[in-house]
Amino acid sequence: MAHVNQKTVDATTLRELAQQLRVDSIRASTTAGSGHPTSSMSAADLMAVLMARYLRYDFDDPENPLNDRLVFSKGHASPLLYSMYKAAGAITDEELLSFRKFGSPLQGHPTPALRWVDVATGSLGQGLPIGVGLALAGKHLDRLPYRVWVLCGDSEMAEGSMWEAFQHAAHYGLDNLVAVLDMNRLGQTRETMDGWNGDAYAGRARAFGWHAIQIDGHDVEEIDRAYAEALEQDKPVLVIARTRKGRGVSFLEDQLGKHGKPVPPEQAEQAIEELGGERSITVEVPRPDRRPQPPVRDGFTGEYRPKRWEVGDSEATRTAYGEGLKALGAAREDVVVMDGEVSDSTRAQKFAEAYPDRYFEMFIAEQQMVATAVGMSVRGYVPFASSFAAFLTRAHDFIRMAAISGANLRLCGSHAGVSIGPDGPSQMGLEDLAMMRSLHGSTVLYPCDANQTVKLVREMAGLEGISFLRTTRDSTPVIYPADEEFPVGGSKVVRSSEEDAVTVVAAGITVHQALRAAEELQGEGIRVRVIDAYSVKPIDARTLISSARQTAGRVVVAEDHWPEGGLGEAVLSAFAENGALDGLRLRHLAVSGMPGSGKPQELLDAAGIGFGDIAGAVRSLLDGRA
């Protein structure tokens, strides 16, 4: 077994290491019966030089804050990444050959199931934006000299999110970011838009404010010089490497139709022979010089003291969100905030004004905003990201992948539902609850007043996984005292009596509509119980079921959301999962027709979720028309 380090490695050894990475990529994918060996083989020389000469990483201490970060934006080239881990001595050959097998952490695309993988990749166009988040943390928050290396595929350069990353990297002067473009020309079904036109990529990169270097991606000495040049720049760098897919094997190299197909066992022996056979080179990857003491940013460094409102005051929950962020900023130095250039509307500007060094403007680029939050989560920060609820749908795939990464993100969607009024349907988040509820391990919160909102902001700071807070544009009455607590998974019975005939379940804006309906019905001698289901996921099944039983199974759910996937379905699921459907008579009021512009109450009434509609649904349950 050959053992090399930075001082002993030469061009010949680098070439041999690259061949080993190719051979092992074939072996792993052939054993698995699936995978992407040809996409791995094109980038083998690029990664051989990187790991032997430039990457600074302690595989025994992946939490070392000085470690460089390596992100495979082209996550389908995972056989190459895992072959690098074997060459670094981090995994054994036996572990390498467990690739894609059930229970193996060497999954088809990289995930943090491996301790050296920061984020899940595989949905193309996401690795570079997350790399921007990591580099932002390094340069502007950690202020440590680690570098972020991102291996990109040329097919994913068609994704708009890649160019969001280019813009933001240049805007923030991320000279600690190096993107390596594996320009192998071939996509899954045909040649990419630009093929081997390196000038096209270089021209765009330079126009965005990057330093661009074009090289032969199979010449290890040229690669070496390019990386050395990259380290000397005062701006982000794109290394454009012309490569050939399936490099080194006659029946694979630069051939269409080979993408995502392992080498059949009967051909693998020939392929490995053409590459010079198996090797057992072990590379001593250079480690960071030292492990500094991390900054103290775990837990509260001060007391959370948000603004307080008196019962009867009126305030928008979006404004309370901003106040909560500002209070968190004072209490915790690990809280960071980003916004999609609507901070005046989301009220994240309150944090930005108080703590500008921890606020990052992502402009109208929701995908980059979420990716930045993911990168900062990797570095141990507590990110909050906000935009209109409707616009977060644009970033759904990034949020989905963040859940796969196990990232801890706090998202806020303002201007939700028809109650935003005159802006019209393009601005109305009516899908957001469904989107966020569907995510693995997510938490979905929907406050109805200001005091509740600031308490839930505090709760979010301590949550793991993806959490989402839905806020309202217009001011609403404050119904809770400032000392009230709102645990995640709970609810509040805001109106009740022993004579209650119907349970009304609401959240956010419809809580106030339900309370108005209850007042109207009380004048008719009808008493109803009103539940504020502020925790939509996890939902308070115990209170819902208990209340339904006390009101003879009569339940009305009212929500400012499409019928699919929101509060109503969360309530129904709670009953179904607890075997409590017998005797249940439920009316679900939700937005069913396409709304237009108008005043908030006009739109609530037109959608059939206003106080009059809630009162009508209660009456219909009582007179048997439900």
C-alpha positions as CSV (number, residue, x, y, z in Angstrom):
1,M,0.0,0.0,0.0
2,A,1.4,3.4,-1.0
3,H,1.1,6.2,1.5
4,V,1.6,9.7,0.2
5,N,1.3,13.2,1.7
6,Q,1.6,16.7,0.4
7,K,5.4,16.7,0.6
8,T,5.8,13.4,-1.3
9,V,3.1,13.6,-3.9
10,D,4.2,14.3,-7.4
11,A,2.5,14.5,-10.8
12,T,2.9,10.7,-11.4
13,T,1.4,9.9,-8.1
14,L,-1.5,12.3,-8.7
15,R,-2.2,10.5,-12.0
16,E,-2.1,7.2,-10.3
17,L,-4.5,8.5,-7.5
18,A,-6.9,9.7,-10.1
19,Q,-6.9,6.3,-11.8
20,Q,-7.5,4.7,-8.4
21,L,-10.5,6.9,-7.9
22,R,-11.9,5.9,-11.3
23,V,-11.3,2.2,-10.7
24,D,-13.0,2.4,-7.3
25,S,-15.9,4.4,-8.7
26,I,-16.5,1.5,-11.2
27,R,-16.1,-1.2,-8.6
28,A,-18.5,0.5,-6.1
29,S,-21.2,1.1,-8.7
30,T,-20.8,-2.3,-10.5
31,T,-21.1,-4.0,-7.1
32,A,-24.2,-2.0,-6.3
33,G,-25.7,-2.6,-9.8
34,S,-26.5,1.2,-10.0
35,G,-24.9,4.5,-9.8
36,H,-23.0,7.1,-11.9
37,P,-19.5,5.9,-12.7
38,T,-18.9,7.9,-15.9
39,S,-19.8,11.2,-14.1
40,S,-17.3,10.3,-11.4
41,M,-14.6,9.4,-13.8
42,S,-14.6,12.7,-15.6
43,A,-13.8,14.6,-12.3
44,A,-11.3,12.2,-10.9
45,D,-8.2,14.2,-11.8
46,L,-9.7,17.3,-10.4
47,M,-10.5,15.7,-7.0
48,A,-7.1,13.8,-6.8
49,V,-5.2,17.1,-7.0
50,L,-7.6,18.7,-4.6
51,M,-7.4,16.1,-1.9
52,A,-3.7,15.5,-2.1
53,R,-2.5,19.1,-2.4
54,Y,-5.1,21.8,-1.4
55,L,-8.0,20.4,0.7
56,R,-7.4,21.1,4.5
57,Y,-9.5,18.6,6.4
58,D,-9.2,16.5,9.5
59,F,-11.2,13.3,8.9
60,D,-10.8,12.4,12.6
61,D,-12.3,15.7,13.6
62,P,-14.9,16.7,11.1
63,E,-16.3,19.3,13.5
64,N,-13.0,21.2,13.5
65,P,-14.1,24.8,12.6
66,L,-10.9,25.3,10.5
67,N,-11.7,22.4,8.1
68,D,-12.3,23.3,4.5
69,R,-15.7,22.4,3.3
70,L,-16.2,20.2,0.2
71,V,-19.6,20.0,-1.4
72,F,-20.5,17.8,-4.3
73,S,-23.1,19.9,-6.1
74,K,-23.2,17.1,-8.7
75,G,-24.2,14.7,-6.0
76,H,-24.7,11.8,-8.5
77,A,-20.9,11.6,-8.6
78,S,-21.1,10.1,-5.1
79,P,-18.9,7.0,-6.2
80,L,-16.1,9.5,-6.6
81,L,-16.7,11.1,-3.3
82,Y,-16.7,7.8,-1.5
83,S,-13.6,6.7,-3.4
84,M,-11.9,9.8,-2.0
85,Y,-12.9,8.8,1.5
86,K,-11.4,5.4,1.0
87,A,-8.2,7.0,-0.4
88,A,-8.1,9.3,2.6
89,G,-8.3,6.3,4.9
90,A,-11.7,7.3,6.3
91,I,-13.5,4.2,5.1
92,T,-12.4,0.7,4.2
93,D,-12.7,-1.0,0.9
94,E,-15.5,-3.2,2.3
95,E,-17.4,-0.1,3.3
96,L,-16.9,1.4,-0.2
97,L,-18.4,-1.7,-1.7
98,S,-21.5,-1.3,0.5
99,F,-22.5,1.6,-1.8
100,R,-26.3,1.9,-2.2
101,K,-27.0,-1.2,-0.1
102,F,-29.8,-1.1,2.5
103,G,-28.5,0.3,5.8
104,S,-25.2,1.6,4.3
105,P,-24.5,5.3,5.0
106,L,-22.9,5.4,1.5
107,Q,-26.2,6.2,-0.1
108,G,-26.9,6.8,-3.8
109,H,-26.4,10.6,-3.3
110,P,-24.4,12.0,-0.4
111,T,-26.2,12.8,2.9
112,P,-25.0,13.7,6.4
113,A,-25.4,10.0,7.3
114,L,-21.7,10.2,6.7
115,R,-20.0,12.5,9.2
116,W,-17.8,14.1,6.6
117,V,-20.9,15.2,4.4
118,D,-22.3,18.6,5.4
119,V,-25.4,18.6,3.3
120,A,-27.5,16.3,1.2
121,T,-27.1,16.9,-2.6
122,G,-28.5,15.2,-5.6
123,S,-31.2,17.7,-6.6
124,L,-29.0,19.6,-9.0
125,G,-28.4,23.3,-8.7
126,Q,-28.2,23.3,-4.9
127,G,-24.6,22.5,-3.9
128,L,-23.2,25.8,-5.1
129,P,-25.9,27.9,-3.4
130,I,-25.3,26.1,-0.1
131,G,-21.6,26.6,-0.7
132,V,-22.3,30.3,-0.7
133,G,-24.0,30.0,2.7
134,L,-21.0,28.1,4.0
135,A,-18.6,30.7,2.6
136,L,-20.7,33.6,4.0
137,A,-20.5,32.0,7.4
138,G,-16.7,31.6,7.1
139,K,-16.0,35.1,5.9
140,H,-18.5,37.2,7.8
141,L,-19.4,35.3,10.9
142,D,-16.8,32.7,11.8
143,R,-14.0,34.9,10.3
144,L,-11.9,31.8,9.9
145,P,-9.6,31.0,7.0
146,Y,-11.3,27.8,5.8
147,R,-12.1,27.5,2.1
148,V,-15.3,26.2,0.5
149,W,-14.7,23.9,-2.6
150,V,-17.7,23.0,-4.7
151,L,-17.7,20.4,-7.5
152,C,-20.3,21.4,-10.0
153,G,-21.6,19.6,-13.1
154,D,-22.1,21.4,-16.4
155,S,-25.7,20.2,-16.8
156,E,-26.8,21.9,-13.6
157,M,-25.5,25.2,-14.9
158,A,-28.9,25.4,-16.6
159,E,-30.5,25.8,-13.2
160,G,-31.4,29.4,-12.2
161,S,-30.3,28.7,-8.7
162,M,-26.7,28.4,-9.8
163,W,-26.7,31.9,-11.1
164,E,-28.4,33.2,-7.9
165,A,-25.3,31.7,-6.2
166,F,-23.0,33.5,-8.7
167,Q,-24.6,36.8,-8.0
168,H,-24.6,36.5,-4.2
169,A,-21.1,35.2,-4.0
170,A,-19.8,38.2,-5.9
171,H,-22.0,40.6,-4.0
172,Y,-20.6,39.4,-0.7
173,G,-17.0,39.2,-1.9
174,L,-16.6,35.5,-1.2
175,D,-12.9,35.0,-2.0
176,N,-13.0,31.9,0.1
177,L,-15.2,30.1,-2.4
178,V,-13.9,28.0,-5.3
179,A,-16.3,26.3,-7.7
180,V,-14.8,23.6,-9.9
181,L,-16.9,23.0,-13.1
182,D,-16.6,19.5,-14.5
183,M,-17.3,20.4,-18.1
184,N,-17.7,16.9,-19.5
185,R,-20.1,18.0,-22.2
186,L,-22.7,15.2,-21.9
187,G,-25.9,15.2,-19.9
188,Q,-28.3,12.4,-19.3
189,T,-29.9,12.4,-22.7
190,R,-27.8,14.7,-24.9
191,E,-25.1,17.3,-25.1
192,T,-25.5,20.2,-22.7
193,M,-26.4,23.6,-24.0
194,D,-22.8,24.8,-24.1
195,G,-21.0,21.6,-24.6
196,W,-17.2,22.2,-24.3
197,N,-17.6,26.0,-24.8
198,G,-15.6,27.0,-21.8
199,D,-15.5,30.6,-23.1
200,A,-19.3,30.8,-22.6
201,Y,-19.0,29.8,-18.9
202,A,-16.0,32.0,-18.3
203,G,-17.7,35.0,-19.8
204,R,-20.7,34.6,-17.6
205,A,-18.7,34.1,-14.5
206,R,-16.6,37.2,-15.2
207,A,-19.7,39.2,-15.9
208,F,-21.0,38.2,-12.5
209,G,-17.8,39.3,-10.8
210,W,-15.9,36.0,-10.5
211,H,-12.4,35.1,-11.5
212,A,-12.5,32.4,-14.2
213,I,-9.8,29.9,-15.1
214,Q,-10.0,27.5,-18.0
215,I,-8.0,24.3,-17.9
216,D,-7.6,20.8,-19.3
217,G,-9.4,18.9,-16.5
218,H,-7.2,15.8,-17.1
219,D,-3.8,17.5,-16.8
220,V,-2.9,17.3,-13.1
221,E,-0.1,19.9,-13.4
222,E,-2.5,22.3,-15.0
223,I,-5.1,21.6,-12.3
224,D,-2.5,22.2,-9.7
225,R,-1.6,25.6,-11.2
226,A,-5.2,26.6,-11.4
227,Y,-5.9,25.8,-7.8
228,A,-2.8,27.7,-6.7
229,E,-4.0,30.7,-8.8
230,A,-7.5,30.4,-7.2
231,L,-6.0,30.8,-3.7
232,E,-4.5,34.2,-4.7
233,Q,-7.7,35.8,-5.8
234,D,-9.7,38.4,-3.9
235,K,-13.0,37.3,-5.4
236,P,-14.8,33.9,-5.9
237,V,-13.2,31.6,-8.5
238,L,-14.7,29.3,-11.1
239,V,-12.3,26.7,-12.4
240,I,-13.7,25.5,-15.8
241,A,-12.2,22.1,-16.5
242,R,-12.7,20.5,-19.9
243,T,-13.1,16.8,-19.2
244,R,-14.4,13.6,-20.8
245,K,-17.2,11.6,-19.3
246,G,-16.0,8.0,-18.6
247,R,-12.4,9.1,-19.0
248,G,-9.9,6.3,-19.5
249,V,-12.1,3.5,-20.7
250,S,-12.5,3.0,-24.4
251,F,-16.1,2.0,-24.5
252,L,-17.2,4.6,-22.0
253,E,-15.2,7.8,-22.7
254,D,-17.3,10.6,-24.2
255,Q,-20.1,8.2,-25.1
256,L,-23.8,9.2,-25.0
257,G,-26.2,6.8,-23.3
258,K,-23.8,5.9,-20.5
259,H,-25.1,8.4,-17.8
260,G,-26.3,6.7,-14.6
261,K,-25.4,3.2,-15.8
262,P,-23.0,1.0,-13.9
263,V,-20.4,-1.0,-15.9
264,P,-21.8,-4.5,-16.3
265,P,-19.8,-7.1,-14.3
266,E,-18.7,-8.8,-17.5
267,Q,-17.2,-5.5,-18.7
268,A,-15.9,-4.2,-15.4
269,E,-12.7,-6.3,-15.6
270,Q,-11.8,-4.9,-19.0
271,A,-12.5,-1.3,-17.8
272,I,-10.3,-1.7,-14.7
273,E,-7.6,-3.2,-16.8
274,E,-7.7,-0.3,-19.2
275,L,-7.3,2.0,-16.2
276,G,-4.2,0.1,-15.0
277,G,-5.8,-2.2,-12.4
278,E,-6.6,-1.7,-8.8
279,R,-4.4,0.3,-6.5
280,S,-4.1,0.9,-2.8
281,I,-2.9,4.5,-2.5
282,T,-3.6,6.2,0.8
283,V,-3.4,10.0,0.9
284,E,-2.6,11.9,4.0
285,V,-5.0,14.8,3.4
286,P,-3.4,18.0,4.9
287,R,-5.0,19.0,8.2
288,P,-5.7,22.5,9.4
289,D,-2.8,23.9,11.5
290,R,-4.8,24.2,14.7
291,R,-8.2,23.8,16.3
292,P,-9.3,27.2,17.7
293,Q,-11.7,27.5,20.5
294,P,-15.1,28.0,18.9
295,P,-16.9,31.3,19.8
296,V,-19.4,31.0,22.6
297,R,-22.7,30.9,20.9
298,D,-24.6,28.0,22.4
299,G,-27.7,28.8,24.3
300,F,-28.8,32.1,25.7
301,T,-26.3,34.8,26.4
302,G,-28.9,37.1,27.8
303,E,-32.6,37.2,28.7
304,Y,-35.3,37.1,26.0
305,R,-37.2,40.3,26.4
306,P,-39.5,40.9,23.5
307,K,-42.0,43.7,23.3
308,R,-45.2,43.2,25.2
309,W,-48.7,44.1,24.3
310,E,-51.8,44.6,26.5
311,V,-54.9,42.6,25.9
312,G,-57.1,44.7,23.6
313,D,-54.2,46.2,21.7
314,S,-54.0,45.7,18.0
315,E,-50.9,44.6,16.2
316,A,-50.0,42.5,13.1
317,T,-48.3,39.2,13.8
318,R,-45.7,40.0,11.1
319,T,-44.7,43.0,13.2
320,A,-44.5,40.8,16.3
321,Y,-42.3,38.4,14.3
322,G,-39.8,41.3,13.7
323,E,-39.9,42.2,17.4
324,G,-39.3,38.6,18.4
325,L,-36.3,38.4,16.1
326,K,-34.8,41.6,17.5
327,A,-35.2,40.3,21.1
328,L,-33.6,37.0,20.1
329,G,-30.7,39.0,18.6
330,A,-30.1,40.6,21.9
331,A,-30.3,37.3,23.8
332,R,-28.4,35.0,21.5
333,E,-25.3,35.8,19.4
334,D,-25.8,32.7,17.2
335,V,-29.1,33.9,15.7
336,V,-28.7,35.1,12.1
337,V,-31.4,36.4,9.8
338,M,-31.9,36.6,6.1
339,D,-34.7,37.9,4.0
340,G,-35.8,37.9,0.3
341,E,-35.8,41.7,0.0
342,V,-39.2,42.1,1.6
343,S,-37.9,42.8,5.1
344,D,-40.1,45.9,5.3
345,S,-43.1,43.6,4.8
346,T,-42.0,40.6,6.8
347,R,-40.6,43.1,9.5
348,A,-37.3,41.3,9.6
349,Q,-35.9,44.8,9.1
350,K,-36.2,45.2,12.9
351,F,-33.4,42.7,13.3
352,A,-31.5,44.1,10.4
353,E,-31.4,47.6,11.9
354,A,-30.4,46.3,15.3
355,Y,-27.8,43.7,14.2
356,P,-26.7,44.4,10.7
357,D,-23.6,42.2,11.0
358,R,-25.9,39.2,11.5
359,Y,-28.4,40.1,8.8
360,F,-27.9,39.0,5.2
361,E,-30.0,40.4,2.4
362,M,-30.7,37.7,-0.2
363,F,-32.7,39.9,-2.5
364,I,-35.4,38.3,-4.7
365,A,-33.8,34.9,-4.6
366,E,-35.7,32.6,-2.3
367,Q,-33.7,29.5,-3.3
368,Q,-30.4,31.2,-2.4
369,M,-32.0,32.5,0.8
370,V,-32.9,29.0,2.0
371,A,-29.6,27.6,0.8
372,T,-27.7,30.3,2.8
373,A,-29.7,29.3,5.8
374,V,-28.7,25.7,5.3
375,G,-25.1,26.6,5.0
376,M,-25.2,28.6,8.2
377,S,-27.0,25.8,10.0
378,V,-24.1,23.6,9.1
379,R,-21.8,26.0,10.8
380,G,-23.9,25.9,14.0
381,Y,-25.8,29.1,13.6
382,V,-29.5,29.5,14.3
383,P,-30.9,30.9,11.0
384,F,-34.3,32.6,10.4
385,A,-35.3,33.3,6.8
386,S,-38.4,35.1,5.8
387,S,-40.4,36.1,2.7
388,F,-44.0,36.2,1.6
389,A,-45.5,32.7,2.3
390,A,-46.5,32.5,-1.4
391,F,-42.9,33.0,-2.5
392,L,-41.4,30.3,-0.3
393,T,-43.1,27.8,-2.7
394,R,-40.4,28.7,-5.2
395,A,-37.8,27.3,-2.7
396,H,-39.8,24.2,-1.9
397,D,-37.1,21.8,-3.3
398,F,-34.4,23.5,-1.3
399,I,-36.5,23.2,1.9
400,R,-37.2,19.5,1.0
401,M,-33.5,18.8,0.6
402,A,-32.7,20.7,3.8
403,A,-34.9,18.2,5.6
404,I,-32.9,15.4,4.1
405,S,-29.8,17.2,5.3
406,G,-31.1,17.3,8.8
407,A,-30.7,21.1,8.7
408,N,-32.2,23.3,11.4
409,L,-34.1,26.1,9.7
410,R,-36.6,28.6,10.9
411,L,-38.8,30.0,8.1
412,C,-41.4,32.7,8.3
413,G,-44.1,33.3,5.6
414,S,-45.9,36.5,5.9
415,H,-48.9,37.8,3.9
416,A,-50.7,34.5,4.1
417,G,-54.2,33.8,2.9
418,V,-56.9,36.0,1.3
419,S,-56.9,38.2,4.4
420,I,-54.0,40.2,2.9
421,G,-56.6,42.0,0.9
422,P,-56.0,44.1,-2.2
423,D,-52.7,42.7,-3.4
424,G,-54.6,39.8,-5.1
425,P,-54.0,36.1,-5.5
426,S,-50.4,36.2,-6.7
427,Q,-49.4,37.4,-3.3
428,M,-51.6,35.2,-1.2
429,G,-50.0,32.2,0.4
430,L,-52.7,29.5,0.2
431,E,-50.5,26.4,-0.3
432,D,-47.9,27.1,2.4
433,L,-49.4,25.0,5.3
434,A,-49.7,22.0,3.0
435,M,-46.2,22.4,1.8
436,M,-44.6,22.8,5.2
437,R,-46.7,20.1,6.8
438,S,-45.6,17.6,4.2
439,L,-41.9,18.0,5.1
440,H,-40.2,15.3,7.2
441,G,-40.0,16.3,10.9
442,S,-41.3,19.8,10.3
443,T,-43.1,22.1,12.8
444,V,-45.8,24.4,11.5
445,L,-47.0,27.3,13.7
446,Y,-49.7,29.9,13.0
447,P,-50.2,32.6,15.7
448,C,-53.2,34.8,16.0
449,D,-51.9,37.6,18.1
450,A,-48.7,39.5,18.9
451,N,-47.9,38.1,22.3
452,Q,-48.4,34.6,21.0
453,T,-46.1,35.3,18.0
454,V,-43.1,36.5,20.1
455,K,-43.4,33.4,22.3
456,L,-43.4,31.1,19.3
457,V,-40.4,32.9,17.8
458,R,-38.5,32.0,21.0
459,E,-39.8,28.4,20.7
460,M,-38.5,28.2,17.1
461,A,-35.0,29.1,18.1
462,G,-34.7,25.8,20.1
463,L,-36.4,23.5,17.5
464,E,-34.6,21.0,15.4
465,G,-35.5,20.4,11.8
466,I,-37.6,22.7,9.6
467,S,-40.0,25.0,11.4
468,F,-42.4,27.4,9.8
469,L,-44.2,30.4,11.2
470,R,-47.2,31.8,9.3
471,T,-47.9,35.5,9.9
472,T,-50.6,37.9,8.9
473,R,-50.4,41.3,7.2
474,D,-53.1,43.3,9.0
475,S,-53.3,44.1,12.6
476,T,-55.4,41.8,14.8
477,P,-56.6,42.1,18.4
478,V,-54.3,41.0,21.2
479,I,-56.3,38.3,23.1
480,Y,-53.5,36.8,25.2
481,P,-51.7,38.3,28.1
482,A,-47.9,38.8,27.6
483,D,-47.0,36.1,30.2
484,E,-49.0,33.4,28.5
485,E,-47.0,30.4,27.2
486,F,-47.5,28.6,24.0
487,P,-45.7,25.2,23.8
488,V,-45.2,23.6,20.5
489,G,-47.8,20.9,20.1
490,G,-50.3,22.7,22.2
491,S,-53.5,24.8,21.6
492,K,-55.6,27.2,23.5
493,V,-59.3,27.0,24.3
494,V,-60.1,30.6,24.1
495,R,-63.8,30.4,24.7
496,S,-65.7,27.6,26.4
497,S,-68.6,26.7,28.7
498,E,-70.4,23.6,29.9
499,E,-73.2,24.4,27.5
500,D,-71.0,24.4,24.4
501,A,-72.9,22.7,21.5
502,V,-70.2,22.9,18.8
503,T,-66.4,23.1,18.7
504,V,-64.9,25.6,16.3
505,V,-61.2,25.1,15.4
506,A,-59.3,28.0,13.9
507,A,-55.8,29.4,13.6
508,G,-54.4,32.8,12.8
509,I,-56.8,35.2,11.2
510,T,-59.8,32.8,11.6
511,V,-59.5,32.7,15.4
512,H,-60.8,36.3,15.4
513,Q,-63.5,35.4,12.9
514,A,-64.5,32.5,15.1
515,L,-64.7,34.7,18.2
516,R,-67.0,37.1,16.3
517,A,-69.1,34.2,15.3
518,A,-69.3,33.0,18.9
519,E,-70.5,36.4,20.0
520,E,-73.2,36.4,17.3
521,L,-74.4,32.9,18.2
522,Q,-74.5,33.6,21.9
523,G,-77.1,36.2,21.2
524,E,-79.1,33.4,19.7
525,G,-78.7,31.2,22.7
526,I,-76.0,29.0,21.1
527,R,-72.7,28.5,22.9
528,V,-69.7,27.3,21.0
529,R,-66.2,26.4,22.1
530,V,-63.4,28.1,20.2
531,I,-60.0,26.4,19.9
532,D,-56.9,28.3,18.7
533,A,-54.9,25.5,17.0
534,Y,-51.7,27.6,16.8
535,S,-49.6,24.5,16.5
536,V,-50.8,23.0,13.2
537,K,-48.0,20.4,13.3
538,P,-47.7,18.8,15.7
539,I,-51.3,19.3,16.5
540,D,-53.0,19.0,19.9
541,A,-55.0,15.9,19.2
542,R,-56.0,15.4,22.9
543,T,-57.7,18.8,23.2
544,L,-59.4,18.4,19.8
545,I,-60.8,15.0,20.6
546,S,-61.8,15.9,24.2
547,S,-63.6,19.1,23.0
548,A,-65.4,17.2,20.1
549,R,-66.7,14.6,22.5
550,Q,-68.0,17.3,24.9
551,T,-69.9,18.9,21.9
552,A,-71.5,15.7,20.7
553,G,-69.0,15.3,17.8
554,R,-69.9,18.6,16.2
555,V,-66.8,20.4,14.9
556,V,-66.3,23.3,12.5
557,V,-62.8,24.0,11.1
558,A,-62.2,27.4,9.5
559,E,-58.9,28.2,7.7
560,D,-57.5,30.8,5.3
561,H,-55.9,28.3,3.1
562,W,-56.9,25.9,0.3
563,P,-58.9,22.9,1.5
564,E,-56.0,20.5,0.7
565,G,-53.3,19.9,3.2
566,G,-53.9,22.7,5.7
567,L,-55.5,22.9,9.2
568,G,-58.6,21.0,8.2
569,E,-56.7,17.9,7.1
570,A,-54.5,18.2,10.1
571,V,-57.6,18.1,12.4
572,L,-59.1,15.1,10.5
573,S,-55.8,13.2,10.7
574,A,-55.7,13.8,14.4
575,F,-59.2,12.2,14.8
576,A,-58.4,9.4,12.3
577,E,-55.0,8.5,13.9
578,N,-56.6,8.3,17.3
579,G,-59.6,6.2,16.3
580,A,-62.0,9.1,17.1
581,L,-64.0,9.4,13.9
582,D,-67.1,7.6,15.2
583,G,-69.8,10.2,15.8
584,L,-67.7,13.0,14.3
585,R,-69.7,15.5,12.3
586,L,-67.3,18.0,10.8
587,R,-67.7,21.1,8.6
588,H,-64.5,22.3,6.9
589,L,-64.5,25.9,5.8
590,A,-61.6,26.8,3.5
591,V,-60.8,28.9,0.4
592,S,-62.2,27.0,-2.6
593,G,-62.6,29.7,-5.3
594,M,-59.8,31.8,-6.8
595,P,-59.8,35.1,-4.9
596,G,-59.3,38.5,-6.3
597,S,-58.5,41.9,-4.8
598,G,-60.6,43.5,-2.1
599,K,-60.7,44.5,1.5
600,P,-59.7,41.7,4.0
601,Q,-63.2,41.1,5.4
602,E,-64.7,41.2,1.9
603,L,-62.3,38.5,0.8
604,L,-62.8,36.4,3.9
605,D,-66.6,36.5,3.4
606,A,-66.3,35.8,-0.3
607,A,-64.1,32.8,0.5
608,G,-66.7,31.4,2.9
609,I,-64.5,31.6,5.9
610,G,-65.8,34.9,7.5
611,F,-67.5,35.0,10.9
612,G,-70.9,34.8,9.2
613,D,-69.9,31.6,7.4
614,I,-68.6,30.1,10.6
615,A,-71.9,31.0,12.4
616,G,-73.8,29.4,9.5
617,A,-71.8,26.2,9.7
618,V,-72.5,26.0,13.4
619,R,-76.3,26.4,12.8
620,S,-76.2,23.8,10.0
621,L,-74.6,21.3,12.4
622,L,-77.3,21.9,15.0
623,D,-80.3,21.7,12.7
624,G,-79.0,18.5,11.1
625,R,-78.1,20.0,7.7
626,A,-74.4,19.0,7.9
